[in-house]
Amino acid sequence: MSGLLISLHFLSPIAYANVDTCKTINISETLESGIAYEQWADDVFFGKEVENNPLFFKRRKIQSAYRKAAEQYQLACDCDSAIACHNLGGQYKYGKGVNTDYEQAAVYFQRACDGGEPYGCSNLGYLYFVGRGFEHNEERAKELFDKACNDGLEAACNWE
């Protein structure tokens, strides 16, 4: 998917939240804002929203929305939102608003998993299973899928 978007090598690092930021923002609203930006960009990218704009302009708008989503997820993740950490991991996994980076995706999936988000455990397990960002490690993948299953993610219970 990211191959169709404009080059992402110009992207600067996302700003991180600090303790004071976490005291002043509404983490739920920040997370919801990120989800809204990502959903809009996905809708446009996959043709659910039709516009009469040149393709390049649409790509710029899509990439800008993905970037805003990543920024919102970063803020909420830094303020201990496990769901936001999972979503940010997905942004890195798929190159949505940030450069594709499986190792960085793994960092955020691990934070999500540690925070009790079973999708973070499952996605991290997938990276271990297929060897993206790590060498293939089926044993570690199984541990993560089992944790996701035990935390209520039924799809992770039948991964083999």
C-alpha positions as CSV (number, residue, x, y, z in Angstrom):
1,M,0.0,0.0,0.0
2,S,2.7,2.6,0.9
3,G,4.3,2.1,-2.5
4,L,1.5,4.1,-4.1
5,L,1.9,7.0,-1.8
6,I,4.5,9.7,-2.2
7,S,7.9,9.1,-0.8
8,L,8.1,9.2,2.9
9,H,11.9,9.8,3.3
10,F,11.3,13.5,4.0
11,L,9.3,12.9,7.2
12,S,10.8,14.3,10.4
13,P,10.5,12.4,13.7
14,I,7.3,12.6,15.6
15,A,7.3,14.8,18.7
16,Y,7.0,12.9,21.9
17,A,4.8,13.8,24.9
18,N,6.3,14.6,28.3
19,V,4.7,14.4,31.7
20,D,3.3,17.9,31.5
21,T,1.7,17.2,28.1
22,C,0.0,14.1,29.5
23,K,-1.5,16.3,32.3
24,T,-3.0,18.8,29.8
25,I,-4.4,16.6,27.0
26,N,-7.4,14.4,27.0
27,I,-5.9,11.1,26.0
28,S,-9.2,9.6,24.8
29,E,-9.9,12.6,22.6
30,T,-6.3,12.5,21.2
31,L,-6.7,8.7,20.4
32,E,-10.1,9.3,18.8
33,S,-8.6,12.2,16.7
34,G,-5.9,9.8,15.5
35,I,-8.4,7.2,14.6
36,A,-10.5,9.7,12.7
37,Y,-7.5,10.9,10.7
38,E,-6.5,7.4,9.8
39,Q,-10.1,6.3,8.9
40,W,-10.5,9.3,6.6
41,A,-7.2,8.6,4.9
42,D,-8.1,4.9,4.5
43,D,-11.5,5.8,3.1
44,V,-9.9,8.1,0.5
45,F,-7.1,5.7,-0.3
46,F,-9.5,2.8,-0.8
47,G,-11.9,4.8,-2.9
48,K,-14.8,5.2,-0.4
49,E,-14.6,9.0,-0.8
50,V,-14.6,10.3,-4.3
51,E,-13.0,13.7,-5.0
52,N,-12.3,15.5,-8.3
53,N,-8.8,16.3,-7.2
54,P,-5.7,15.3,-9.2
55,L,-4.2,12.1,-7.9
56,F,-1.0,13.8,-6.6
57,F,-3.2,16.2,-4.5
58,K,-5.1,13.2,-3.1
59,R,-1.9,11.4,-2.2
60,R,-0.6,14.5,-0.4
61,K,-3.9,14.8,1.5
62,I,-3.9,11.1,2.4
63,Q,-0.3,11.2,3.6
64,S,-1.0,14.4,5.6
65,A,-3.9,12.7,7.4
66,Y,-1.9,9.6,8.1
67,R,0.9,11.8,9.5
68,K,-1.6,13.6,11.8
69,A,-2.9,10.2,12.9
70,A,0.6,9.1,13.8
71,E,1.2,12.3,15.7
72,Q,-2.0,11.8,17.7
73,Y,-1.2,8.2,18.4
74,Q,2.3,9.1,19.5
75,L,1.0,11.6,22.1
76,A,-1.6,9.2,23.4
77,C,0.9,6.3,23.5
78,D,3.4,8.4,25.4
79,C,0.6,9.0,27.9
80,D,0.2,5.3,28.4
81,S,-2.7,4.5,26.0
82,A,-2.0,0.9,25.0
83,I,-4.5,1.2,22.1
84,A,-2.7,4.2,20.7
85,C,0.6,2.3,21.0
86,H,-0.9,-0.5,19.0
87,N,-2.3,1.8,16.4
88,L,1.1,3.6,16.1
89,G,2.8,0.2,15.6
90,G,0.4,-0.3,12.7
91,Q,1.4,3.0,11.2
92,Y,5.0,1.9,11.3
93,K,4.2,-1.6,10.0
94,Y,2.4,-0.2,7.0
95,G,4.2,3.1,6.4
96,K,1.2,5.2,7.1
97,G,2.4,8.8,7.8
98,V,5.8,7.5,8.9
99,N,8.5,5.5,7.2
100,T,7.8,1.7,7.2
101,D,9.9,0.4,10.0
102,Y,9.2,-3.1,11.4
103,E,11.6,-2.6,14.3
104,Q,9.8,0.6,15.4
105,A,6.5,-1.2,14.9
106,A,7.7,-3.9,17.2
107,V,8.6,-1.3,19.9
108,Y,5.0,0.0,19.8
109,F,3.4,-3.4,19.6
110,Q,5.4,-4.4,22.7
111,R,4.3,-1.3,24.6
112,A,0.7,-2.1,23.7
113,C,1.1,-5.7,24.7
114,D,2.7,-4.7,28.0
115,G,-0.2,-2.3,28.5
116,G,-2.7,-5.1,28.2
117,E,-3.7,-4.6,24.5
118,P,-4.1,-8.1,23.0
119,Y,-3.9,-6.8,19.4
120,G,-0.4,-5.5,20.3
121,C,0.7,-9.0,21.4
122,S,-0.8,-10.6,18.4
123,N,0.8,-8.2,15.9
124,L,4.2,-8.5,17.7
125,G,3.8,-12.3,17.5
126,Y,3.1,-12.0,13.8
127,L,6.3,-10.0,13.3
128,Y,8.3,-12.7,15.1
129,F,6.5,-15.5,13.2
130,V,7.3,-14.0,9.7
131,G,10.7,-12.6,10.7
132,R,10.0,-8.9,10.1
133,G,12.2,-6.7,12.3
134,F,13.5,-9.9,13.9
135,E,14.8,-13.3,12.9
136,H,12.0,-15.8,12.6
137,N,11.2,-17.1,16.1
138,E,8.2,-19.4,16.3
139,E,8.6,-20.0,20.0
140,R,8.4,-16.3,20.8
141,A,5.5,-15.8,18.4
142,K,3.6,-18.6,20.1
143,E,4.1,-17.0,23.5
144,L,2.7,-13.7,22.2
145,F,-0.2,-15.4,20.4
146,D,-1.0,-17.3,23.6
147,K,-0.9,-14.1,25.7
148,A,-3.2,-12.4,23.2
149,C,-5.6,-15.4,23.4
150,N,-5.5,-15.4,27.2
151,D,-6.3,-11.6,27.1
152,G,-9.4,-12.3,25.1
153,L,-8.4,-12.0,21.4
154,E,-10.0,-15.2,20.1
155,A,-8.4,-14.9,16.6
156,A,-5.0,-15.4,18.3
157,C,-6.1,-18.7,19.8
158,N,-5.9,-20.6,16.5
159,W,-2.8,-19.1,14.9
160,E,-1.2,-22.4,13.9
